[in-house]
Amino acid sequence: MEKNRLAKVSRKTSETDIRIKINLDGEGKYNVNSGINFFNHMLESFSKHSMIDLDIQAIGDIDIDDHHTIEDVGILLGEAFLEAIGDKKGIKRMSHAIVPMDDSLATVAIDISGRSYFKANFEFNNDKIGDMTSDTIKHFFESFASSGKVNLNISAEGSNDHHKAEAIFKAFAKSLNDACKIEHDSIPSTKGIL
Protein backbone atom coordinates (compact mmCIF):
# COMPACT_ATOMS: atom_id res chain seq x y z
CA MET A 1 0.00 0.00 0.00
CA GLU A 2 3.09 2.27 -0.09
CA LYS A 3 2.58 5.43 -2.13
CA ASN A 4 4.99 7.77 -3.80
CA ARG A 5 4.10 10.90 -1.87
CA LEU A 6 6.22 13.72 -3.27
CA ALA A 7 5.88 17.48 -3.60
CA LYS A 8 7.87 20.40 -4.92
CA VAL A 9 6.96 23.98 -3.99
CA SER A 10 8.58 27.38 -4.34
CA ARG A 11 7.85 30.99 -3.52
CA LYS A 12 9.70 34.22 -4.13
CA THR A 13 8.88 37.45 -2.31
CA SER A 14 10.76 40.67 -1.65
CA GLU A 15 11.98 39.05 1.60
CA THR A 16 12.69 35.40 0.69
CA ASP A 17 13.29 33.02 -2.19
CA ILE A 18 12.55 29.43 -1.16
CA ARG A 19 12.41 26.06 -2.94
CA ILE A 20 11.37 22.87 -1.14
CA LYS A 21 11.18 19.25 -2.27
CA ILE A 22 9.71 16.63 0.05
CA ASN A 23 9.31 12.85 -0.08
CA LEU A 24 7.13 11.50 2.73
CA ASP A 25 8.21 7.95 1.88
CA GLY A 26 11.92 8.65 1.92
CA GLU A 27 14.96 7.51 3.86
CA GLY A 28 15.70 10.62 5.91
CA LYS A 29 18.03 12.17 3.35
CA TYR A 30 18.44 15.93 3.51
CA ASN A 31 19.98 18.88 1.74
CA VAL A 32 19.16 22.00 3.75
CA ASN A 33 20.50 25.51 3.22
CA SER A 34 18.62 28.30 4.97
CA GLY A 35 21.49 30.63 5.81
CA ILE A 36 20.76 29.98 9.51
CA ASN A 37 23.05 27.28 10.87
CA PHE A 38 21.01 26.20 13.90
CA PHE A 39 17.81 26.11 11.83
CA ASN A 40 19.63 23.91 9.28
CA HIS A 41 20.61 21.59 12.15
CA MET A 42 16.99 21.35 13.37
CA LEU A 43 15.60 20.68 9.88
CA GLU A 44 18.27 18.05 9.23
CA SER A 45 17.41 16.37 12.53
CA PHE A 46 13.72 16.49 11.59
CA SER A 47 14.43 14.85 8.23
CA LYS A 48 16.64 12.14 9.70
CA HIS A 49 14.21 11.15 12.46
CA SER A 50 11.05 11.40 10.36
CA MET A 51 12.54 9.45 7.43
CA ILE A 52 11.19 12.25 5.24
CA ASP A 53 13.55 13.28 2.45
CA LEU A 54 13.94 17.04 2.48
CA ASP A 55 15.58 19.49 0.11
CA ILE A 56 15.26 23.08 1.30
CA GLN A 57 17.03 25.95 -0.44
CA ALA A 58 16.20 29.29 1.17
CA ILE A 59 17.60 32.75 0.61
CA GLY A 60 16.25 35.36 2.96
CA ASP A 61 16.90 38.81 4.36
CA ILE A 62 18.86 37.42 7.31
CA ASP A 63 20.94 40.61 7.32
CA ILE A 64 17.81 42.13 8.89
CA ASP A 65 16.94 39.11 11.06
CA ASP A 66 15.94 35.46 10.69
CA HIS A 67 12.18 35.88 11.15
CA HIS A 68 11.06 36.06 7.50
CA THR A 69 13.19 33.09 6.43
CA ILE A 70 12.03 30.82 9.25
CA GLU A 71 8.38 31.84 8.87
CA ASP A 72 8.40 31.34 5.10
CA VAL A 73 10.17 27.97 5.33
CA GLY A 74 7.43 26.91 7.79
CA ILE A 75 4.70 28.08 5.42
CA LEU A 76 6.25 26.39 2.36
CA LEU A 77 7.06 23.18 4.24
CA GLY A 78 3.42 22.98 5.34
CA GLU A 79 2.27 23.55 1.75
CA ALA A 80 4.65 20.86 0.50
CA PHE A 81 3.43 18.44 3.17
CA LEU A 82 -0.23 19.11 2.31
CA GLU A 83 0.42 18.48 -1.38
CA ALA A 84 2.46 15.32 -0.70
CA ILE A 85 -0.04 13.76 1.74
CA GLY A 86 -2.74 13.98 -0.95
CA ASP A 87 -6.22 12.71 -0.13
CA LYS A 88 -4.95 11.13 3.14
CA LYS A 89 -6.49 7.80 2.22
CA GLY A 90 -5.33 5.05 4.56
CA ILE A 91 -3.11 7.18 6.80
CA LYS A 92 -2.93 6.61 10.53
CA ARG A 93 -3.80 10.33 10.88
CA MET A 94 -3.13 10.89 14.61
CA SER A 95 0.01 10.22 16.59
CA HIS A 96 2.25 11.48 19.34
CA ALA A 97 5.86 11.16 20.45
CA ILE A 98 7.78 11.82 23.64
CA VAL A 99 11.50 12.46 23.16
CA PRO A 100 14.10 13.06 25.87
CA MET A 101 17.40 14.80 25.28
CA ASP A 102 19.53 14.93 28.40
CA ASP A 103 17.81 17.48 30.69
CA SER A 104 14.96 18.13 28.27
CA LEU A 105 11.74 16.33 27.43
CA ALA A 106 9.45 17.16 24.50
CA THR A 107 5.97 15.85 23.74
CA VAL A 108 4.34 16.39 20.36
CA ALA A 109 0.82 15.29 19.39
CA ILE A 110 -0.40 15.68 15.82
CA ASP A 111 -3.63 15.17 13.93
CA ILE A 112 -3.54 15.39 10.12
CA SER A 113 -7.13 16.58 10.29
CA GLY A 114 -7.47 19.11 7.49
CA ARG A 115 -7.94 21.76 10.18
CA SER A 116 -5.24 24.14 11.38
CA TYR A 117 -4.54 24.54 15.07
CA PHE A 118 -1.32 25.08 17.03
CA LYS A 119 -0.72 25.06 20.76
CA ALA A 120 2.69 25.53 22.37
CA ASN A 121 3.66 24.97 25.97
CA PHE A 122 7.37 25.74 26.08
CA GLU A 123 9.69 28.69 26.59
CA PHE A 124 13.38 29.29 26.05
CA ASN A 125 15.81 30.86 28.50
CA ASN A 126 17.80 32.83 25.93
CA ASP A 127 16.95 35.07 22.99
CA LYS A 128 19.21 33.06 20.67
CA ILE A 129 20.12 29.42 20.18
CA GLY A 130 23.27 29.54 18.12
CA ASP A 131 22.43 31.96 15.30
CA MET A 132 18.66 31.37 15.48
CA THR A 133 16.22 33.61 17.37
CA SER A 134 14.56 31.26 19.85
CA ASP A 135 11.03 32.67 19.63
CA THR A 136 10.93 31.90 15.89
CA ILE A 137 10.70 28.19 16.75
CA LYS A 138 7.09 28.62 17.90
CA HIS A 139 6.39 30.69 14.82
CA PHE A 140 7.87 28.02 12.53
CA PHE A 141 5.54 25.35 13.92
CA GLU A 142 2.55 27.69 13.89
CA SER A 143 3.26 28.44 10.21
CA PHE A 144 3.60 24.74 9.38
CA ALA A 145 0.36 23.84 11.19
CA SER A 146 -1.53 26.64 9.42
CA SER A 147 -0.45 25.90 5.86
CA GLY A 148 -0.24 22.11 6.37
CA LYS A 149 -3.75 22.04 7.87
CA VAL A 150 -2.80 19.95 10.89
CA ASN A 151 -3.48 20.11 14.61
CA LEU A 152 -0.15 20.39 16.41
CA ASN A 153 0.32 20.41 20.18
CA ILE A 154 3.86 20.79 21.53
CA SER A 155 5.07 20.78 25.14
CA ALA A 156 8.65 20.82 26.34
CA GLU A 157 10.66 21.36 29.48
CA GLY A 158 14.34 21.50 30.29
CA SER A 159 17.14 23.85 31.24
CA ASN A 160 19.29 23.75 28.08
CA ASP A 161 17.75 25.59 25.12
CA HIS A 162 19.65 23.60 22.48
CA HIS A 163 18.51 20.29 23.98
CA LYS A 164 14.94 21.51 24.34
CA ALA A 165 14.74 22.70 20.72
CA GLU A 166 16.28 19.53 19.38
CA ALA A 167 13.95 17.34 21.45
CA ILE A 168 11.00 19.30 20.02
CA PHE A 169 12.10 18.84 16.40
CA LYS A 170 12.79 15.12 16.97
CA ALA A 171 9.42 14.56 18.65
CA PHE A 172 7.76 16.42 15.77
CA ALA A 173 9.62 14.15 13.35
CA LYS A 174 8.61 10.94 15.11
CA SER A 175 4.95 11.90 15.51
CA LEU A 176 4.59 13.11 11.91
CA ASN A 177 6.28 9.98 10.53
CA ASP A 178 3.90 7.77 12.48
CA ALA A 179 0.78 9.79 11.60
CA CYS A 180 1.65 9.56 7.87
CA LYS A 181 1.90 5.75 7.88
CA ILE A 182 -0.55 4.01 5.60
CA GLU A 183 -2.43 1.43 7.66
CA HIS A 184 -5.64 0.71 5.73
CA ASP A 185 -7.54 1.61 2.59
CA SER A 186 -10.04 4.26 3.67
CA ILE A 187 -10.23 7.88 4.80
CA PRO A 188 -9.74 7.92 8.60
CA SER A 189 -12.75 10.10 9.38
CA THR A 190 -16.48 9.57 9.95
CA LYS A 191 -16.97 12.53 7.58
CA GLY A 192 -15.38 10.55 4.74
CA ILE A 193 -13.03 13.44 3.98
CA LEU A 194 -10.08 15.14 5.67
N, C-alpha and C positions, 0 to 999 in steps of 0.2 A: 504493500500500500504506500510505499515511499514515493514522494512527489519530487519534482524538480522545482523548488520554490525559490526563484531568483527575482531580483529587481535591480534596476539601475535608475537613479534619480540625480538631478542636478538643479542648481539654482544660482543665479548671479544677481547680486544687488550692488548698490553703491558701497556696501559695508563688507560683503563677503562673496566669495566665489567657491562653491562647494560641489563636489562630485562624489557620490556614494554608490558602491555596488555591494549587494548583500546576497548571501546564499544561506538560507535557513537550514539546509541539509548538507552543510559543509563539514569541515574537519578542524575548524578553529584556526584557520590560516588568516593572517592579517597583514595589511599594508596601510599604515595609518600615518598621515602627516597633517597635523593641524596647526603647526607653529607654536604649540603649547606643550612642552615636554611632559608635564605630569598628566595632562589630559590624554596625550598619546598613550601613556603607560596604562591609564584606566581603561581606555577603549581596547587596547591590546589584551589586557587581562579579561575584559568582557568577552572578546572574541574567543580567546583560548578556552575559557571555562563554559561558554555557551555552545561551543562547537559550531558557531555561526561564522562563516567566512565573511570578512569585512575588508573592503577597500575604501578608505576615506581620504580624499585629497581636499584640503581646505586652505584657502588663503583668506585671511581676514585682517581687519584694521587693528591688529594687536599692538600697534604703536600707540593706540589710544587706550585700549584695555582689552581683556579677553572675553568680555560679555557677549558681543555680537557673534563671534565665532562659535562659542560654546552653545549659545541659544540656537543658532542656525543649524549647527550639526545635529542637535537634538530634534529640531523640527524635521530636517531631511531624513534622519535615521528613522524617525517614526513613520514618515511617508513611505520610505523604502520597505519597512517592515509590513505596513498595511498592504502595499502592493504585492509583496512576496507571499504573505499568508493567504491571499486569495479569498475564496468563499468560506474558508475555515472548516470545510467538511472533514469530519473525522478527528479533529484535533482534541486533545485533552481539555483545553481551554483554560482551566484554573490550576494554579500551582503555587507553591511557596518554597522558600529555602531559608535556612538559618546557617550563617557562615561565621565562624570565629576567625580572628587574626590577632594572635597574642592577646593584648589587653582588650581588644574590641570584639563586639558581637553585632552582626547585622541580620535583620529579618526582612525579607521581601515577600509580599504576596501579590499575585498578579491574576487578573481575569481578562482574557482576550474577548471582551464582551461586545465590542462595537460602540461602547460608550466611554467617554473620556472622564477620568477622575484621578486626582493625585493627592495623596496625603503623606506628609513627611513628619517624622518624629525623631529628629536628630539635629544636633548643632555642632559646630566646630569651635575649637579654642582660639584659633588664629585666623587672621584675614587671608593668609596665603598658605597653600600647600605646594611646596616647590614654587613653580612659576604660574600656578593656577589660583585664581581668586576662589576661596572656599565656598562662598555663598552661591556661586554659579552652578555648583553640583545639584542643588535643589532645582534650580531653574532648568538645567539640562533634562532632568527626569520629568519635570512638569511639561516641558516642551515635547518630549518623546510621548508621554501619555496622551497629550492633547492631539497631536497629529497622527499617532498610531492607534487612536481610539481604544485604549485599554484602561482598565482600573489598575492603579499601582499604589501600593501602600508600603512605605519603607520606614523602618525603625532601626536605630543604631545607638550604641553606647560605647564608651571607651575613652581613654585619656590621650591617645596618640592620634592626631588627625590623619596622618598617612594611612595608618592601619584601619581606621574607621572608614575612610573613603574607599580603600581597596576592598574591605569586607563588603561594603554596600554594592560595589560594581560586581563582585563575584557572586553575591547572593542574587542580584538582578539577573546575571548570566544563567545561573543554575535554575532559577524559577522560570525564566522565559524559555529556556531549552526544554524543560519538562512540559510546560503548557503548550508548546508547539508540536509535541509528539502526536503522531497520527495513531489513534487507538481503535477506531471503528470506521464506519462508512456513512455516518449521518451527521447532520448539524447538531452540535451539543447545546440545544436550546429548545424549550417547549414552544417558543415562537416559530421555530423552523427557519430562523434567519438570525445572523449575528452581524 
